[in-house]
Amino acid sequence: MALYFLDASALTKLYVREPGTDAMLGLAGEGDVRLALLSVTAVELRSAVRRRERLGDIPSDVADSILAEFASHLESRFMRQPITEGILELALTFVDRHALRAYDALQLAGCSVVKSTIGDLVFLCADQALCRAAVSEEVSVINPEVVRS
């Protein structure tokens, strides 16, 4: 069984067509797959969808439909890692070590905690700086924007 931990840049590709969407749909649709995310990623997805709605890229009814579908999937398809004091402490370390933005450091910390708890996983992320930081922390990474079919 494959376990994928998705940051917001990867998660968004499952719901909004953009570069990397086909790769994400392929990875998420594999046979025996578990998908995990940090609980705050739901806020990041909503922000990304509403921002695109405000920009006119997504009609309001489509944005509402995307968010409803995600809410349903959040209950049925995703394992959620809550933000704990340990994750916050690790995120502070990652900010210092890798000069990451706050949410990126939280994502990597959440991924690292899930990895240490459950075992092997792959971090799905389309942010190059975050991918580099994850690799340096010995986390396997797939960037769906660079996956070749």
One Martini backbone bead per residue (centre of mass of N, CA, C, O) as a GRO file, in nm:
protein
  149
    1MET     BB    1   0.096   0.037   0.023
    2ALA     BB    2   0.039   0.366  -0.043
    3LEU     BB    3   0.170   0.675   0.097
    4TYR     BB    4   0.031   1.003   0.080
    5PHE     BB    5   0.148   1.337   0.123
    6LEU     BB    6  -0.034   1.642   0.105
    7ASP     BB    7  -0.014   1.938  -0.009
    8ALA     BB    8  -0.172   2.208  -0.138
    9SER     BB    9  -0.047   2.193  -0.427
   10ALA     BB   10  -0.153   1.898  -0.469
   11LEU     BB   11  -0.449   1.901  -0.384
   12THR     BB   12  -0.557   2.108  -0.590
   13LYS     BB   13  -0.511   1.915  -0.842
   14LEU     BB   14  -0.771   1.735  -0.772
   15TYR     BB   15  -0.986   2.003  -0.826
   16VAL     BB   16  -0.791   2.172  -1.020
   17ARG     BB   17  -0.706   2.264  -1.324
   18GLU     BB   18  -0.354   2.194  -1.373
   19PRO     BB   19  -0.047   2.155  -1.348
   20GLY     BB   20  -0.051   1.802  -1.248
   21THR     BB   21  -0.331   1.669  -1.246
   22ASP     BB   22  -0.289   1.399  -1.390
   23ALA     BB   23  -0.081   1.290  -1.189
   24MET     BB   24  -0.260   1.304  -0.938
   25LEU     BB   25  -0.488   1.123  -1.037
   26GLY     BB   26  -0.308   0.877  -1.076
   27LEU     BB   27  -0.202   0.847  -0.785
   28ALA     BB   28  -0.487   0.849  -0.635
   29GLY     BB   29  -0.596   0.599  -0.836
   30GLU     BB   30  -0.456   0.391  -0.722
   31GLY     BB   31  -0.518   0.121  -0.575
   32ASP     BB   32  -0.340   0.108  -0.281
   33VAL     BB   33  -0.430   0.409  -0.128
   34ARG     BB   34  -0.308   0.666   0.087
   35LEU     BB   35  -0.428   0.978   0.221
   36ALA     BB   36  -0.251   1.265   0.347
   37LEU     BB   37  -0.300   1.545   0.585
   38LEU     BB   38  -0.302   1.848   0.702
   39SER     BB   39  -0.556   2.009   0.849
   40VAL     BB   40  -0.487   2.303   0.720
   41THR     BB   41  -0.527   2.231   0.415
   42ALA     BB   42  -0.828   2.304   0.394
   43VAL     BB   43  -0.778   2.609   0.401
   44GLU     BB   44  -0.596   2.627   0.152
   45LEU     BB   45  -0.799   2.521  -0.052
   46ARG     BB   46  -1.020   2.729  -0.012
   47SER     BB   47  -0.844   2.970  -0.085
   48ALA     BB   48  -0.776   2.880  -0.376
   49VAL     BB   49  -1.067   2.863  -0.481
   50ARG     BB   50  -1.165   3.152  -0.405
   51ARG     BB   51  -0.951   3.303  -0.564
   52ARG     BB   52  -1.039   3.192  -0.843
   53GLU     BB   53  -1.319   3.303  -0.826
   54ARG     BB   54  -1.246   3.609  -0.798
   55LEU     BB   55  -1.079   3.597  -1.081
   56GLY     BB   56  -1.272   3.409  -1.284
   57ASP     BB   57  -1.177   3.097  -1.322
   58ILE     BB   58  -1.427   3.024  -1.131
   59PRO     BB   59  -1.726   2.949  -1.082
   60SER     BB   60  -1.927   2.951  -0.811
   61ASP     BB   61  -2.061   2.670  -0.850
   62VAL     BB   62  -1.790   2.520  -0.880
   63ALA     BB   63  -1.661   2.597  -0.615
   64ASP     BB   64  -1.882   2.472  -0.438
   65SER     BB   65  -1.848   2.184  -0.551
   66ILE     BB   66  -1.555   2.140  -0.472
   67LEU     BB   67  -1.595   2.183  -0.164
   68ALA     BB   68  -1.801   1.956  -0.126
   69GLU     BB   69  -1.626   1.725  -0.229
   70PHE     BB   70  -1.399   1.762  -0.026
   71ALA     BB   71  -1.564   1.722   0.231
   72SER     BB   72  -1.627   1.430   0.164
   73HIS     BB   73  -1.331   1.331   0.134
   74LEU     BB   74  -1.231   1.409   0.417
   75GLU     BB   75  -1.406   1.177   0.551
   76SER     BB   76  -1.319   0.921   0.338
   77ARG     BB   77  -0.994   0.963   0.214
   78PHE     BB   78  -0.855   1.119   0.459
   79MET     BB   79  -0.581   1.156   0.648
   80ARG     BB   80  -0.549   1.342   0.954
   81GLN     BB   81  -0.316   1.582   1.072
   82PRO     BB   82  -0.268   1.734   1.345
   83ILE     BB   83  -0.177   2.009   1.518
   84THR     BB   84   0.106   2.011   1.718
   85GLU     BB   85   0.358   2.085   1.921
   86GLY     BB   86   0.562   1.913   1.764
   87ILE     BB   87   0.509   2.044   1.489
   88LEU     BB   88   0.580   2.330   1.569
   89GLU     BB   89   0.873   2.275   1.651
   90LEU     BB   90   0.963   2.155   1.377
   91ALA     BB   91   0.892   2.404   1.207
   92LEU     BB   92   1.098   2.591   1.337
   93THR     BB   93   1.341   2.430   1.242
   94PHE     BB   94   1.276   2.451   0.933
   95VAL     BB   95   1.298   2.755   0.910
   96ASP     BB   96   1.599   2.765   0.987
   97ARG     BB   97   1.718   2.538   0.791
   98HIS     BB   98   1.527   2.632   0.505
   99ALA     BB   99   1.366   2.899   0.473
  100LEU     BB  100   1.065   2.872   0.530
  101ARG     BB  101   0.754   2.900   0.522
  102ALA     BB  102   0.520   2.844   0.746
  103TYR     BB  103   0.336   2.638   0.594
  104ASP     BB  104   0.568   2.466   0.485
  105ALA     BB  105   0.683   2.382   0.759
  106LEU     BB  106   0.424   2.242   0.851
  107GLN     BB  107   0.408   2.032   0.628
  108LEU     BB  108   0.681   1.895   0.683
  109ALA     BB  109   0.623   1.825   0.977
  110GLY     BB  110   0.372   1.653   0.929
  111CYS     BB  111   0.510   1.449   0.745
  112SER     BB  112   0.730   1.359   0.947
  113VAL     BB  113   0.535   1.247   1.160
  114VAL     BB  114   0.397   1.038   0.987
  115LYS     BB  115   0.653   0.886   0.913
  116SER     BB  116   0.736   0.814   1.214
  117THR     BB  117   0.462   0.657   1.269
  118ILE     BB  118   0.411   0.477   0.992
  119GLY     BB  119   0.626   0.544   0.760
  120ASP     BB  120   0.631   0.507   0.456
  121LEU     BB  121   0.643   0.785   0.224
  122VAL     BB  122   0.499   1.037   0.003
  123PHE     BB  123   0.561   1.359  -0.104
  124LEU     BB  124   0.323   1.582  -0.233
  125CYS     BB  125   0.475   1.846  -0.435
  126ALA     BB  126   0.505   2.181  -0.615
  127ASP     BB  127   0.730   2.299  -0.431
  128GLN     BB  128   1.059   2.335  -0.469
  129ALA     BB  129   1.164   2.417  -0.187
  130LEU     BB  130   1.008   2.197  -0.034
  131CYS     BB  131   1.128   1.957  -0.181
  132ARG     BB  132   1.421   2.006  -0.097
  133ALA     BB  133   1.375   1.992   0.207
  134ALA     BB  134   1.262   1.705   0.215
  135VAL     BB  135   1.508   1.562   0.098
  136SER     BB  136   1.703   1.664   0.329
  137GLU     BB  137   1.494   1.491   0.533
  138GLU     BB  138   1.438   1.207   0.397
  139VAL     BB  139   1.204   1.257   0.185
  140SER     BB  140   0.992   1.148  -0.030
  141VAL     BB  141   0.937   1.282  -0.371
  142ILE     BB  142   0.661   1.429  -0.562
  143ASN     BB  143   0.626   1.622  -0.854
  144PRO     BB  144   0.348   1.665  -1.054
  145GLU     BB  145   0.483   1.876  -1.263
  146VAL     BB  146   0.732   1.646  -1.343
  147VAL     BB  147   0.572   1.419  -1.437
  148ARG     BB  148   0.598   1.151  -1.652
  149SER     BB  149   0.397   0.960  -1.886
   0.00000   0.00000   0.00000
